[in-house]
Structures are given as C-alpha cells and as structure tokens.
Amino acid sequence: MSLNETINTVLILKDKLKHIWTYTSRTWARKAIDEWCLLAKTINHSVVHKFANMLMKHSYGILNHCDYKIHTSKLEGVNNKIKVIKRKAYGFHDERYFSLKIIQAFAN
C-alpha cells in the first residue's frame, strides 16, 4: 500500500513539474520550483531526492526559460543542416570554404 502512495505522489509531482514551463514570471517559477522540491523531499525515495537536488542546482537555467522562450528544435535543425554540409564536403580541407557554405545555407 505504501508503494502505491509513493507512485501516486510521484505522478502528482510529474504533473506539477510540467506546469513550471508555463510560467512567464521568474518569481512565480522560482516559487513553483521551490515548492516542488519541498514536496519531493517529503517522499522517502533516494532517486526523487537526487532529482530534486539536480533541479535546484540547474534552476537558474530553467528560470531563463521565462525570459527566453527558446526551444532546442531550431538548434537541432541548424546542427543537422551543418552535418549535411559537412558530409557533402568530405575530403575538402579548406575551413574558409566550409564556413562560407554554412553562411550560404542560412542566408535565406
């Protein structure tokens, strides 16, 4: 029965954690993270405690999402495009030409 209680609490914490990404104010997001970590510390589970500590350690970067709504999808697209250019240019050793090809690809 206690295992079910722990699982239910973790599921609630999971839903609360998703909600943190919707905040636009750093202050409210900070309060939500602090509250989440306090709730996580009430569970007697080492993995949850480790995750809460990691969340607190990286909270500054997470709170930056309130100011800069940048997602990694655009960055992944840019990286993929550069990899394709690199693959096509295999065998060429001119770095200046490679950088010009990258600039040309993103000129649009």
C-alpha positions, 0 to 999 in steps of 0.5 A, a space after each residue: 500500500 505504501 508503494 502505491 502512495 509513493 507512485 501516486 505522489 510521484 505522478 502528482 509531482 510529474 504533473 506539477 513539474 510540467 506546469 513550471 514551463 508555463 510560467 512567464 514570471 521568474 518569481 512565480 517559477 522560482 516559487 513553483 520550483 521551490 515548492 516542488 522540491 519541498 514536496 519531493 523531499 517529503 517522499 522517502 525515495 533516494 532517486 526523487 531526492 537526487 532529482 530534486 537536488 539536480 533541479 535546484 542546482 540547474 534552476 537558474 537555467 530553467 528560470 531563463 526559460 521565462 525570459 527566453 522562450 527558446 526551444 532546442 528544435 531550431 538548434 537541432 535543425 541548424 546542427 543537422 543542416 551543418 552535418 549535411 554540409 559537412 558530409 557533402 564536403 568530405 575530403 575538402 580541407 579548406 575551413 574558409 570554404 566550409 564556413 562560407 557554405 554554412 553562411 550560404 545555407 542560412 542566408 535565406 
